[in-house]
Amino acid sequence: MRLLHTLLILFAVGSAAQAQIEVPITENSALRHYYNEQEKDTPDAWRLQFREQSELGEAKGQQNCNLERRGVNYLLAGDPVQLIVELDTADVEGGGAFQCANCTSLNFGSVVLQNDTVTYTGNPGTIAGKDSVLIKYCNAAGTDCSDSTYLYFIVRRAPRDYFPPQTVLNAEASTTLSANETLLPGPLACNFFINCLEESYQGRDQRVYFTEYPAPTSSFVYEASRFSGVDSVCLALCDTFGICDIFHFAIRVRHDTITLPFMDDFSYEGPVTNSRLWLDSDVFVNQTIGEQPPSIGVATFDGVNMRGKPYGDGEGEADRLTSAYINLNGVGGNVVLTYWLQRRGLGDRPEIQDSLVLEFRAQNGVWHPISNFPGAPSSQPNTAQELFKFYAAPVPVDFRHKAFQFRFKNYADRQGVLDNWNIDYIRLDNIQTDTFINDVAFTRLPEPILSRYTSMPWRHFKDHEAELLSSTLDVGIYNHATQSLNASPSSVTLEEEATGIQPFGGPITLFNGLDANIPNGVNINRTYSLSGDASGFPNILAGYLTAMQNNAFGVPDRLEFNTEYTLSNTTQINQTGFSAVQVNDRVARTTVFDEYFAYDDGSAEAGLVTAEGGQIAVRFTASVADTLRAVRIHFPHTSANTSDQTFRLRVWIGALDGTPEYQALLQPAYADAYFDTLQGFTTYPLMNPSGDLAPLYLPTGDF
């Protein structure tokens, strides 16, 4: 189901329907949340390093590195510096001259004084040191002086580059590395990373962070990506003299090769790819953006980086999906890569200048383009449906080496969740290299058990079960074989997770009679009636209603009902490399009863921008008298700038007339700008003009 905004209770912002404009969202909150969870035990300060792209050589995460103090002159050994001295020269009887009182006892440089001009030259070969030069204005005998001042000079050697021995690390492993801070002349004062000037390593998701914060340290943790090759980390250490040496660490990352067959249909939860099969995590593995996929779950080239943020910097390469290293050395027969591809799906349409490219990697490491798929023509509406298409790419003998790889990458404007492609059911094999394989796969999740909402309070549901419960089951399925296959046994189970109560009375056969024979090569979408239908689905509605009306659930704050579909087929392929065939035989969805009403599925694929002056109202129905205390809204990040915009939140009780019972002028706020939250909801409490809470009484009926 496609939803533009995620909302709770009421969303009244915007315009009349004809003035709504759909806009893309600019970040993927699911990916951001996933990586925040992965990194929650990592020091916060690591986000200052390597989190965003930067120019080559740019410093990242500097800590207390303003080391050069005002009033001190810094110079390299052997270099001169010239200063003009300003002293009071008016009070020396008979006149005087500028004099250096201690120039013969300097340790790290020499001074030439000509009138008021001081030229200080650091001694060649000096490592680091400080001289204090005393300049006076006195008579010739030095007995009458009007004024004096100290000039401070720090002489230091040039910065140095060090290259510690290479470290060898397995993919996704971590290690702690240390630079030799004793090579600095003075005590360690600050540390920071810089981007190494020559970077050929292709990994993107490695992580680097210091072992201590905020005190300076010469040790850091390196967490490897999945890519093999030599990665570089350049660490700058600076001492109290302001000398900053660069330590160039080389980390060789090793990754095992895999063998045929290769298969991934992305039927797992995600949001990142299977680390055994893929080396990068740019694409978004999900079960909501693909439209009528050949199996549940797709990999979406969503246009944002692995942490859900825009790449930026204009049109260019965005997401990559790179296979692991596959040993094709000596493999005979027809080796073919097959996959299903879809432009847009339920996301944003790629424009004609956008593209998706398939490449093969040769033995010398060079990537060769194999296929190029352009974006949609400008004449095609963004809402036009595009189905998945099957493609096959033979692997020539020249590419069959012990570390073969293939990759998909897309070119987009890199400003947000834009120019989307969905890919599914990727296989590489020299057996069964066409579109057919013995696999019956679910293609969609079960719908919520409620007919109107996705969530609601239990007390509003009680005594209205027959009205509010859905009386049907919707099923999506695809048979990839050359002939019809029997999806039997199959089942549907509904279970409340806290109590273990199964309102259907236990597992019910999902595909009955002839419906168990699934035709091949076409997306099948079926609806079964819980009151029984011609397919042979049993009449369980009366017992279901009785179970849901049972007081065994008590008076809960929260209930979670899990709907699960399963199927089986004895002829399905069941061998190493094809585990996805079994994974896609199960799909599930949870319906939540909690202290809110909601229509959405929690996944925002786009946003709505509305014209000034219009309104959107969403109707809810209170089954019992209650109190509305707040409205929660998920504002997805969109390509539109909303920083200076406002919206008026209005609540009507009963008739949708010209006089709302509540209204407030508010600004959009993004919850994830303040704390980590997957849904990104912002709570707007109902408040009066004085800023006090103003809950609104709700009688039974519409609001």
Secondary structure, DSSP 4 states (H G I P E B T S, - for coil): ---SSEESS----S--GGG-EEE-BS--HHHHHHHHHHTTTS-GGGGGSSSS---TT-EES--S---SPTTEEEEETT-EEEEE-----SSSTT--EEEESSGGG-SSEEEEEETTEEEEEEPTT--EEEEEEEEEEE-TTSS-EEEEEEEEEEEEPPP-EE-PPPEEEETT-EEEEE--GGGSSS-EEEEEEE--S---------EEEESSSSS--SEEEEE--S--EEEEEEEEEEETT--EEEEEEEEEEE---B-S-EEE---S--SS--TTTBS---SEEESSS-SS-SSS-EEEE-SB-TTS-B--SSSEEEEEEEB--B--TT--S--EEEEEEEESTTSPPPPTT-EEEEEEE-TTS-EEEEEEEE---TTS-TT-----EEEEEE--GGG-STTBEEEEEEEE--SSS-S-EEEEEEEEESSS-SS--S-EEE-SPPPPSBSS-SEE-HHHHTT-HHHHB--EEEEEEEE-SSS-EE--SEEEEEEETTT---TTSS-B-SS-GGGGEEPBSSEEEEEEETB--TT---B-HHHHHHHHH-GGG-S-S-EEEEEEEEE--TTS--STT-THHHHTTEEEEEEEESSS-B-S-S----EEE--TT-------EESS-EEE-EEEEE---BSS--TT--EEEEE--SS--S--SEEEEE----GGGTS--SS-EEEEE-B-TTS-B--EEE-SEE-
